Amino acid sequence: MSVAIDGPAGAGKSTIAREVAKRLGYVYVDTGAMYRAIGLFVLENNIDINDSDVIVSRLDEVNVELGHVDGVQHIYLNGRDVSDDIRSTEVGMAASRVSAVPQVRTFLLDLQRNIAKTKDVVMDGRDIGTVILPDAKVKIFLTASAEERARRRYEEYMQKGDDISFEKVLATMKKRDYDDSTRAASPLKQADDAVLVDTTGKKLKDSINIIFDLIKELI
């Protein structure tokens, strides 16, 4: 059984999908973390983020794996646990850029699909319902206003002690929305058969309950 949850950055996909998967007894797959891992590789190796040819030429040096520790998903880059390292604003923007490279998406496609072939999954990302798992039993497009999503992300940064303004977070959010929606390779968009859920103004626990109830109804 596959559940595909797509949507823009900061919509709460990862948090909601993780909790819903736990309730269902499914495996949670955060595809965005995979792109962040490649973005981190590019940054750490001082590769020009705008040079797709060089990025593609270095993919044979990259090994991305998903694992679970005490039920929590961890992401590994060349054997190193980078679950915390990939959550910065800089890595997020790098992930958006590398995810626009068709060869990078192809590089991760088999890994993502193979997980879904062998396990019941809740998978979230930008193109799960449109490209990765077009035959998913349940498809949800999760969104919220840019201001709401920026506020949530800003609060996360404040809790980690990051020095960044709300205006900067909002500007970054809007740019990422534009980049993700206009890229040529698998752009962010709602699948024709996906259910739209807008969480603007909703508490996290309420959003989780809405998505969980919707999935139970559709499966």
C-alpha positions as a Markdown table, in Angstrom:
| # | Residue | x | y | z |
|---|---|---|---|---|
| 1 | Met | 0.0 | 0.0 | 0.0 |
| 2 | Ser | 1.4 | 3.4 | -1.0 |
| 3 | Val | 0.3 | 6.8 | 0.2 |
| 4 | Ala | 1.8 | 9.8 | -1.7 |
| 5 | Ile | 1.9 | 13.2 | 0.1 |
| 6 | Asp | 3.1 | 16.1 | -2.0 |
| 7 | Gly | 3.3 | 19.8 | -1.4 |
| 8 | Pro | 5.6 | 22.9 | -1.1 |
| 9 | Ala | 8.3 | 23.4 | 1.4 |
| 10 | Gly | 7.1 | 24.1 | 5.0 |
| 11 | Ala | 3.7 | 22.6 | 4.4 |
| 12 | Gly | 4.3 | 20.1 | 7.2 |
| 13 | Lys | 4.6 | 17.1 | 4.9 |
| 14 | Ser | 7.4 | 15.4 | 6.8 |
| 15 | Thr | 6.0 | 15.9 | 10.3 |
| 16 | Ile | 2.5 | 14.8 | 9.3 |
| 17 | Ala | 3.6 | 11.9 | 7.1 |
| 18 | Arg | 5.9 | 10.6 | 9.8 |
| 19 | Glu | 3.2 | 10.6 | 12.4 |
| 20 | Val | 0.5 | 9.2 | 10.0 |
| 21 | Ala | 2.9 | 6.4 | 9.0 |
| 22 | Lys | 3.5 | 5.5 | 12.6 |
| 23 | Arg | -0.2 | 5.3 | 13.3 |
| 24 | Leu | -0.8 | 3.1 | 10.2 |
| 25 | Gly | 2.2 | 0.9 | 10.8 |
| 26 | Tyr | 3.7 | 1.9 | 7.5 |
| 27 | Val | 7.3 | 2.9 | 6.6 |
| 28 | Tyr | 7.8 | 6.6 | 6.3 |
| 29 | Val | 9.9 | 7.8 | 3.4 |
| 30 | Asp | 11.2 | 11.4 | 3.3 |
| 31 | Thr | 12.3 | 11.9 | -0.3 |
| 32 | Gly | 13.3 | 15.5 | 0.3 |
| 33 | Ala | 16.0 | 14.2 | 2.7 |
| 34 | Met | 17.6 | 12.3 | -0.2 |
| 35 | Tyr | 17.9 | 15.5 | -2.3 |
| 36 | Arg | 19.1 | 17.4 | 0.7 |
| 37 | Ala | 21.9 | 14.7 | 1.1 |
| 38 | Ile | 23.0 | 15.3 | -2.4 |
| 39 | Gly | 22.8 | 19.1 | -1.8 |
| 40 | Leu | 25.0 | 18.6 | 1.2 |
| 41 | Phe | 27.5 | 16.6 | -0.9 |
| 42 | Val | 27.7 | 19.4 | -3.4 |
| 43 | Leu | 28.3 | 22.1 | -0.8 |
| 44 | Glu | 30.8 | 20.1 | 1.2 |
| 45 | Asn | 32.8 | 19.3 | -2.0 |
| 46 | Asn | 32.7 | 23.0 | -3.2 |
| 47 | Ile | 30.9 | 22.1 | -6.4 |
| 48 | Asp | 29.3 | 24.9 | -8.2 |
| 49 | Ile | 25.6 | 24.5 | -7.4 |
| 50 | Asn | 24.7 | 26.0 | -10.8 |
| 51 | Asp | 26.9 | 23.6 | -12.8 |
| 52 | Ser | 24.7 | 20.6 | -13.5 |
| 53 | Asp | 27.3 | 18.9 | -15.7 |
| 54 | Val | 29.8 | 18.8 | -12.8 |
| 55 | Ile | 27.1 | 17.7 | -10.4 |
| 56 | Val | 26.1 | 14.8 | -12.7 |
| 57 | Ser | 29.7 | 13.8 | -13.2 |
| 58 | Arg | 30.2 | 13.4 | -9.5 |
| 59 | Leu | 27.1 | 11.3 | -8.8 |
| 60 | Asp | 29.1 | 8.1 | -9.0 |
| 61 | Glu | 30.8 | 9.3 | -5.7 |
| 62 | Val | 27.5 | 9.5 | -3.9 |
| 63 | Asn | 25.7 | 6.8 | -2.0 |
| 64 | Val | 22.4 | 7.8 | -0.3 |
| 65 | Glu | 20.7 | 5.3 | 2.0 |
| 66 | Leu | 17.7 | 5.4 | 4.3 |
| 67 | Gly | 17.6 | 3.7 | 7.7 |
| 68 | His | 15.5 | 3.6 | 10.8 |
| 69 | Val | 16.7 | 3.9 | 14.4 |
| 70 | Asp | 14.1 | 3.3 | 17.1 |
| 71 | Gly | 11.4 | 3.9 | 14.4 |
| 72 | Val | 12.9 | 7.2 | 13.3 |
| 73 | Gln | 14.1 | 7.7 | 9.8 |
| 74 | His | 17.8 | 8.5 | 9.3 |
| 75 | Ile | 19.5 | 9.5 | 6.1 |
| 76 | Tyr | 23.1 | 8.4 | 5.3 |
| 77 | Leu | 25.5 | 10.0 | 2.9 |
| 78 | Asn | 28.4 | 7.7 | 2.0 |
| 79 | Gly | 27.9 | 5.8 | 5.2 |
| 80 | Arg | 27.7 | 8.9 | 7.4 |
| 81 | Asp | 24.5 | 9.8 | 9.3 |
| 82 | Val | 23.7 | 13.4 | 8.1 |
| 83 | Ser | 20.1 | 13.5 | 9.4 |
| 84 | Asp | 20.9 | 16.7 | 11.3 |
| 85 | Asp | 23.4 | 18.2 | 8.9 |
| 86 | Ile | 20.8 | 18.4 | 6.0 |
| 87 | Arg | 18.3 | 20.6 | 7.8 |
| 88 | Ser | 19.9 | 24.0 | 7.3 |
| 89 | Thr | 18.5 | 26.8 | 5.0 |
| 90 | Glu | 21.6 | 26.6 | 2.9 |
| 91 | Val | 21.2 | 22.8 | 2.3 |
| 92 | Gly | 17.5 | 23.3 | 1.6 |
| 93 | Met | 18.2 | 25.7 | -1.2 |
| 94 | Ala | 21.0 | 23.4 | -2.5 |
| 95 | Ala | 18.5 | 20.6 | -2.5 |
| 96 | Ser | 16.1 | 22.6 | -4.6 |
| 97 | Arg | 18.8 | 23.3 | -7.2 |
| 98 | Val | 20.0 | 19.8 | -7.5 |
| 99 | Ser | 16.5 | 18.4 | -7.6 |
| 100 | Ala | 16.0 | 20.4 | -10.8 |
| 101 | Val | 18.7 | 18.3 | -12.5 |
| 102 | Pro | 17.0 | 15.4 | -14.4 |
| 103 | Gln | 19.9 | 13.0 | -13.9 |
| 104 | Val | 19.8 | 13.5 | -10.1 |
| 105 | Arg | 16.1 | 12.7 | -10.0 |
| 106 | Thr | 16.8 | 9.5 | -12.1 |
| 107 | Phe | 19.6 | 8.7 | -9.8 |
| 108 | Leu | 17.2 | 8.5 | -6.8 |
| 109 | Leu | 14.1 | 7.2 | -8.7 |
| 110 | Asp | 14.9 | 3.5 | -8.4 |
| 111 | Leu | 15.7 | 3.7 | -4.7 |
| 112 | Gln | 12.4 | 5.5 | -4.0 |
| 113 | Arg | 10.3 | 3.1 | -6.0 |
| 114 | Asn | 12.0 | -0.1 | -4.7 |
| 115 | Ile | 11.2 | 0.9 | -1.1 |
| 116 | Ala | 7.5 | 1.1 | -2.1 |
| 117 | Lys | 7.6 | -2.2 | -3.9 |
| 118 | Thr | 8.5 | -4.1 | -0.8 |
| 119 | Lys | 6.8 | -2.2 | 2.0 |
| 120 | Asp | 3.6 | -0.3 | 2.9 |
| 121 | Val | 4.8 | 3.3 | 2.7 |
| 122 | Val | 3.8 | 6.9 | 3.3 |
| 123 | Met | 6.1 | 8.8 | 1.0 |
| 124 | Asp | 6.3 | 12.6 | 0.9 |
| 125 | Gly | 8.0 | 15.0 | -1.6 |
| 126 | Arg | 7.2 | 17.2 | -4.6 |
| 127 | Asp | 6.4 | 14.6 | -7.3 |
| 128 | Ile | 5.4 | 11.4 | -5.5 |
| 129 | Gly | 1.9 | 11.3 | -6.9 |
| 130 | Thr | 2.8 | 12.6 | -10.3 |
| 131 | Val | 6.1 | 10.8 | -11.1 |
| 132 | Ile | 7.5 | 8.5 | -8.4 |
| 133 | Leu | 4.3 | 6.6 | -7.4 |
| 134 | Pro | 1.7 | 7.5 | -10.0 |
| 135 | Asp | -0.3 | 4.4 | -9.1 |
| 136 | Ala | -0.4 | 5.2 | -5.3 |
| 137 | Lys | -3.6 | 4.2 | -3.7 |
| 138 | Val | -3.9 | 7.5 | -1.9 |
| 139 | Lys | -2.6 | 10.9 | -3.1 |
| 140 | Ile | -2.7 | 14.0 | -1.1 |
| 141 | Phe | -1.5 | 17.5 | -2.0 |
| 142 | Leu | -0.7 | 19.3 | 1.3 |
| 143 | Thr | -0.3 | 23.1 | 1.3 |
| 144 | Ala | -0.6 | 26.3 | 3.4 |
| 145 | Ser | -0.1 | 30.0 | 2.7 |
| 146 | Ala | 3.5 | 31.1 | 2.1 |
| 147 | Glu | 3.4 | 33.3 | 5.2 |
| 148 | Glu | 2.1 | 30.4 | 7.4 |
| 149 | Arg | 4.8 | 28.0 | 6.1 |
| 150 | Ala | 7.5 | 30.6 | 6.6 |
| 151 | Arg | 6.3 | 31.2 | 10.2 |
| 152 | Arg | 6.5 | 27.5 | 11.0 |
| 153 | Arg | 10.0 | 27.3 | 9.5 |
| 154 | Tyr | 11.1 | 30.4 | 11.3 |
| 155 | Glu | 10.0 | 29.0 | 14.6 |
| 156 | Glu | 12.0 | 25.8 | 13.9 |
| 157 | Tyr | 15.1 | 27.9 | 13.3 |
| 158 | Met | 14.6 | 29.9 | 16.4 |
| 159 | Gln | 14.3 | 26.7 | 18.5 |
| 160 | Lys | 17.7 | 25.6 | 17.1 |
| 161 | Gly | 19.2 | 29.0 | 17.8 |
| 162 | Asp | 19.8 | 30.0 | 14.2 |
| 163 | Asp | 20.3 | 33.7 | 13.5 |
| 164 | Ile | 17.9 | 34.4 | 10.7 |
| 165 | Ser | 15.0 | 36.9 | 10.2 |
| 166 | Phe | 11.4 | 36.0 | 9.3 |
| 167 | Glu | 11.7 | 38.2 | 6.2 |
| 168 | Lys | 14.7 | 36.1 | 5.0 |
| 169 | Val | 12.8 | 32.9 | 5.7 |
| 170 | Leu | 9.7 | 34.1 | 3.8 |
| 171 | Ala | 11.8 | 35.3 | 0.8 |
| 172 | Thr | 13.6 | 32.0 | 0.7 |
| 173 | Met | 10.3 | 30.1 | 0.9 |
| 174 | Lys | 8.8 | 32.0 | -2.0 |
| 175 | Lys | 11.9 | 31.5 | -4.1 |
| 176 | Arg | 11.9 | 27.8 | -3.4 |
| 177 | Asp | 8.2 | 27.7 | -4.3 |
| 178 | Tyr | 9.0 | 29.3 | -7.7 |
| 179 | Asp | 12.0 | 27.1 | -8.4 |
| 180 | Asp | 10.2 | 23.9 | -7.5 |
| 181 | Ser | 7.1 | 24.8 | -9.5 |
| 182 | Thr | 8.8 | 26.0 | -12.7 |
| 183 | Arg | 11.7 | 23.5 | -13.0 |
| 184 | Ala | 11.6 | 21.4 | -16.2 |
| 185 | Ala | 12.2 | 18.1 | -14.4 |
| 186 | Ser | 9.2 | 16.8 | -12.4 |
| 187 | Pro | 7.9 | 20.2 | -11.2 |
| 188 | Leu | 5.9 | 20.6 | -8.0 |
| 189 | Lys | 2.2 | 20.3 | -8.9 |
| 190 | Gln | -1.0 | 18.6 | -7.7 |
| 191 | Ala | -1.7 | 15.3 | -9.3 |
| 192 | Asp | -5.1 | 15.2 | -11.1 |
| 193 | Asp | -6.4 | 12.6 | -8.7 |
| 194 | Ala | -4.9 | 14.0 | -5.5 |
| 195 | Val | -7.0 | 15.4 | -2.6 |
| 196 | Leu | -6.1 | 19.0 | -1.8 |
| 197 | Val | -5.6 | 19.7 | 2.0 |
| 198 | Asp | -4.8 | 23.3 | 3.1 |
| 199 | Thr | -3.5 | 23.5 | 6.7 |
| 200 | Thr | -3.4 | 27.3 | 7.0 |
| 201 | Gly | -4.5 | 28.3 | 10.5 |
| 202 | Lys | -4.7 | 24.7 | 11.7 |
| 203 | Lys | -2.9 | 23.2 | 14.6 |
| 204 | Leu | -0.4 | 20.4 | 13.9 |
| 205 | Lys | -2.4 | 17.8 | 15.8 |
| 206 | Asp | -5.6 | 18.7 | 13.9 |
| 207 | Ser | -3.8 | 18.5 | 10.5 |
| 208 | Ile | -2.4 | 15.1 | 11.4 |
| 209 | Asn | -5.9 | 13.9 | 12.4 |
| 210 | Ile | -7.4 | 15.3 | 9.1 |
| 211 | Ile | -4.8 | 13.5 | 7.0 |
| 212 | Phe | -5.0 | 10.2 | 9.0 |
| 213 | Asp | -8.8 | 10.1 | 8.7 |
| 214 | Leu | -8.6 | 10.9 | 5.0 |
| 215 | Ile | -6.2 | 8.1 | 4.4 |
| 216 | Lys | -8.3 | 5.6 | 6.4 |
| 217 | Glu | -11.3 | 6.6 | 4.3 |
| 218 | Leu | -9.5 | 6.2 | 1.0 |
| 219 | Ile | -7.8 | 2.9 | 1.7 |
